[in-house]
Amino acid sequence: MKRIHIFLLLIFTSMISIAQTVAIGKDACSQCNMIIRDSQFMSYAVYNNGETKQFDAIECLVNFLKDKKEDDFRELLVVDYSRPGNWLEVKKAVFLKSKSIPSPMGAYLSAYPDAATLDRVRKQKGGDAYSWIELKAQFEQSNFGLLNHPDHHHDRPDAYAPMGIMGDHVHHKGSFMVSLRYMSMQMEGNLQGNNPISNSEIFENYMAAPQAMNMHMYMVGAMYGLTDQLTIMVMQMFNANVMQMERSHQSAMMGMQPGSQMVMNYETKSTGFGDTQVSILYSLLANEKASLHLNAGVSLPNGKTSKSDDMPMGEDMKLPYAMQLGSGTVDLILGTTMKQSFQKTSLGLQPNVIIRTGENDQGYRLGNCYKLNAWIGHGLSNWLSVSARVEGAIQKDMVGVDDDLNPMMAPPANVTNYGFERARVFSGANLSFSNSKLLQRMKVGMEAGLPVYQNVEGIQMKEGLTYNLGIRYLL
């Protein structure tokens, strides 16, 4: 009898220790990195060497074990859904998959100590029963355990869209993520329509011709789950643009005396904060295989539209439209994001539109912009995925004119040289660090792309390489 008391005491002490180890609302799941918030679905694993892993859901424990040997673990435990303070050995537990019991990562799994307890719950909730062996087989042989919950922060690196896509996932209530992104676009040479145009041809109508341009954008963002279906997102831009120009030899065009010396090449720069985007993401569909949410927001005109720089033609001259830091208008952003998951692959589609409203204080309005992005991601391992993306974009013509700009100075200073149709292709990679306690909440992404089709209004610079880099961190 004394031995039985000691044995029960050890079990009780072990359970208290586990309960104390998992800090509800603070600790992150070792598989999906989501903060553990619901004690009814928790799971726990203890390696033979004493190392521990905690999970917010049974499905996360099963996915975690897929590439591991159970013999390497001293204990594998799940919480009894009928008695949340009670821990169960997975081999002795029975499991219910019921749409009426949504678990944190969307597989609808709960655990029970015996078949009788499970049957009582199943009579009320419905669903299918599984043993531990049967449950693991379901995860291995079908899409049973592939998750696409509104809080899409599971460990698969392909769960996230390529880094060039914004607002690709919603968050669980109370979940908070910050991100830092960098985008660079390079341009060189000029197009008229979809054909190259030389400097000499440009000089027939303009004083200067753009040679090359580098656009750099730094984006600091934050996402917060107000509810399981509704997420708010804020993004602040910081822009740095550099344009190389070549000045015309025809000094008479400038109103200068014939034979006067002219500087052949010069550079203009504009740097500062860009516009601020505030958006909401609302989940319409989220199940084991697919998700669908709406994207809606506004872009606030914090970026300046009156930036100037010194040029050979004069000091502190206003820069062309393309060198300004923002639109100068309140812009509406509307779209939707659809994703589909398979065993090791995910697909995504995101159409969106930017609708310009009103007229800025410089007397013009940028054209509406329509984009369609489609991508595929494939997981090569539990820490690395690769992606391919296609983007189509239509930029409408500008309306109005800035009277401070001379439209004959250079093509970027003329409103008739705005608006385009473009298609770009990208390749990229996402990295996850789930095996590192220090970096397990961090996701890193990178992407590079080139245009495959460009058709511009008037005369515009030819787009070249674009690349995106970023870090996401779940708090």
C-alpha positions, -999 to 999 in steps of 0.1 A, spaced: 0 0 0 28 24 8 44 18 -26 11 26 -43 9 59 -23 44 68 -33 37 60 -70 5 81 -70 25 109 -53 51 108 -80 25 110 -108 8 139 -91 41 157 -86 50 152 -122 17 166 -134 21 197 -111 56 202 -125 43 201 -161 15 225 -153 40 249 -138 64 245 -167 37 256 -193 29 293 -188 -5 299 -203 -5 331 -223 33 334 -223 50 302 -236 51 295 -274 42 262 -290 74 243 -299 59 234 -333 39 263 -346 52 292 -324 17 303 -314 13 315 -278 -3 287 -258 -36 301 -245 -60 272 -240 -53 245 -214 -79 221 -228 -57 211 -258 -21 213 -245 5 186 -252 39 179 -238 70 159 -247 100 150 -226 131 137 -242 151 109 -225 178 135 -216 152 157 -198 147 183 -226 111 194 -228 88 206 -256 53 221 -251 25 223 -276 -7 243 -279 -26 214 -296 -25 177 -302 -20 183 -339 12 202 -332 25 173 -311 18 148 -339 34 169 -366 64 175 -344 69 137 -340 67 129 -377 104 130 -383 114 117 -348 115 84 -330 91 80 -300 117 59 -283 137 91 -278 111 104 -255 105 96 -219 70 110 -218 44 121 -244 14 136 -228 -19 153 -238 -45 171 -217 -77 154 -209 -104 175 -226 -130 164 -201 -107 173 -171 -82 200 -183 -60 195 -152 -54 159 -160 -25 147 -182 -27 115 -202 -1 92 -218 -7 93 -256 -7 55 -259 -34 52 -233 -55 81 -245 -83 81 -271 -89 110 -295 -120 126 -310 -120 146 -342 -152 168 -341 -160 200 -359 -179 211 -328 -146 212 -308 -122 235 -326 -86 230 -314 -60 259 -316 -45 249 -350 -77 238 -366 -76 200 -367 -105 197 -342 -88 172 -320 -94 165 -283 -81 137 -260 -99 115 -234 -89 89 -208 -111 61 -221 -137 52 -248 -166 56 -224 -158 93 -217 -152 99 -254 -185 84 -263 -204 106 -239 -188 137 -256 -193 123 -291 -231 118 -285 -233 156 -280 -206 169 -304 -204 142 -331 -171 132 -348 -148 102 -352 -127 83 -326 -90 73 -330 -64 55 -309 -29 70 -308 -17 47 -336 -47 54 -358 -43 91 -353 -7 91 -364 -16 70 -394 -42 95 -404 -17 123 -403 8 103 -424 -16 90 -451 -38 120 -459 -44 157 -455 -59 150 -420 -32 170 -402 -24 197 -428 -34 229 -411 -46 263 -424 -61 279 -393 -68 317 -392 -37 319 -370 -14 305 -396 18 304 -376 26 267 -377 61 255 -383 60 248 -421 81 275 -437 58 274 -468 29 284 -447 39 320 -453 36 337 -487 68 349 -504 82 380 -488 69 403 -515 33 396 -505 16 417 -478 -13 406 -456 -11 369 -464 -24 356 -430 -47 365 -401 -38 360 -365 -53 342 -335 -69 366 -309 -42 383 -289 -14 371 -312 11 399 -322 38 399 -349 63 425 -360 81 426 -393 109 444 -410 111 443 -448 134 457 -474 126 461 -511 149 472 -539 141 479 -575 166 487 -602 159 504 -635 182 511 -664 175 525 -699 142 536 -713 112 522 -731 86 538 -754 56 515 -753 74 481 -751 104 491 -773 137 506 -762 143 542 -770 177 559 -772 190 590 -754 193 609 -787 156 602 -795 146 614 -760 167 646 -765 145 655 -795 118 665 -770 134 667 -736 163 684 -719 175 653 -701 171 616 -701 171 592 -671 199 566 -672 194 545 -641 173 545 -610 175 526 -577 144 526 -555 148 514 -519 119 509 -495 122 499 -458 89 487 -442 82 483 -405 50 465 -398 29 451 -370 -1 427 -370 -24 420 -340 -53 396 -337 -83 415 -324 -104 383 -326 -98 348 -342 -112 362 -375 -101 398 -374 -65 411 -376 -53 447 -378 -21 455 -397 0 487 -397 28 493 -421 51 524 -422 74 530 -453 107 547 -455 119 555 -490 153 563 -506 154 570 -543 184 578 -565 182 587 -602 211 591 -627 204 616 -654 222 626 -687 217 662 -698 211 671 -734 240 686 -756 215 710 -771 222 741 -750 198 762 -770 169 742 -757 178 754 -722 177 791 -732 215 793 -728 241 809 -751 254 787 -779 288 771 -770 283 774 -732 297 746 -712 271 720 -699 274 693 -673 267 660 -690 257 638 -661 241 645 -627 223 627 -599 191 634 -579 181 619 -546 150 618 -524 149 603 -489 122 602 -462 92 586 -447 66 573 -472 29 567 -468 14 547 -438 -9 518 -444 -36 507 -420 -55 475 -429 -78 449 -415 -78 412 -425 -110 393 -420 -112 355 -422 -141 340 -442 -128 304 -444 -103 284 -425 -101 247 -424 -75 219 -426 -68 225 -463 -78 260 -473 -82 296 -461 -98 327 -475 -97 362 -460 -105 398 -471 -79 426 -471 -91 461 -467 -74 493 -457 -63 529 -463 -29 544 -472 -24 577 -454 -5 605 -472 25 609 -449 51 608 -477 61 642 -492 51 651 -527 73 683 -528 108 669 -525 135 689 -543 172 687 -551 200 706 -567 204 702 -605 226 717 -632 196 738 -643 191 753 -608 193 748 -571 165 733 -550 144 723 -579 113 702 -574 119 665 -584 97 646 -609 67 626 -599 85 593 -597 110 607 -572 84 618 -547 79 598 -515 41 593 -515 9 597 -534 -3 627 -515 -39 613 -513 -58 590 -491 -59 557 -510 -82 528 -505 -67 492 -506 -90 463 -513 -83 427 -520 -86 391 -509 -61 363 -502 -68 326 -509 -45 297 -499 -45 259 -504 -23 235 -485 -11 200 -495 13 175 -480 45 196 -486 32 223 -509 10 254 -507 -7 276 -533 -18 312 -530 -37 338 -550 -41 375 -540 -59 401 -562 -59 437 -549 -65 472 -560 -53 506 -548 -80 533 -555 -68 569 -554 -91 595 -540 -92 633 -544 -63 653 -555 -31 660 -536 -18 695 -527 5 696 -557 -25 694 -581 -25 658 -594 -36 623 -585 -18 590 -593 -37 564 -612 -54 534 -597 -32 503 -595 -45 467 -600 -24 437 -591 -28 399 -592 -3 376 -575 -2 338 -577 25 317 -559 35 282 -550 56 272 -521 73 238 -515 89 226 -483 123 210 -487 126 204 -450 111 215 -417 132 247 -418 134 256 -455 109 261 -484 113 275 -519 87 296 -538 78 308 -572 55 338 -578 40 355 -608 27 391 -605 6 410 -631 1 448 -626 -18 475 -643 -11 512 -633 -36 537 -647 -27 572 -660 -22 602 -638 -48 629 -635 -39 666 -632 -5 682 -633 20 698 -609 25 733 -623 59 736 -606 74 709 -629 85 717 -665 72 688 -686 100 693 -711 128 689 -685 128 651 -686 103 622 -693 96 616 -655 84 653 -652 57 648 -678 24 633 -666 18 617 -701 47 593 -692 29 574 -664 8 543 -665 19 508 -675 12 471 -678 38 447 -664 43 410 -656 71 398 -633 83 364 -621 100 358 -587 118 330 -570 124 329 -533 129 310 -500 115 310 -465 135 299 -435 121 287 -401 141 282 -369 118 259 -349 147 239 -334 163 270 -318 148 283 -286 164 317 -293 151 320 -328 120 298 -329 96 327 -332 115 342 -362 108 337 -399 131 349 -426 122 354 -462 140 364 -494 129 368 -530 142 381 -563 123 388 -596 126 401 -631 100 415 -656 89 393 -684 66 418 -700 66 457 -699 43 480 -719 44 517 -707 26 548 -715 48 573 -733 85 571 -723 95 554 -690 125 537 -675 130 500 -681 125 479 -649 152 454 -640 159 433 -609 136 435 -579 144 418 -546 126 415 -513 142 406 -479 124 404 -446 121 391 -410 89 383 -392 89 378 -354 60 365 -334 57 381 -299 
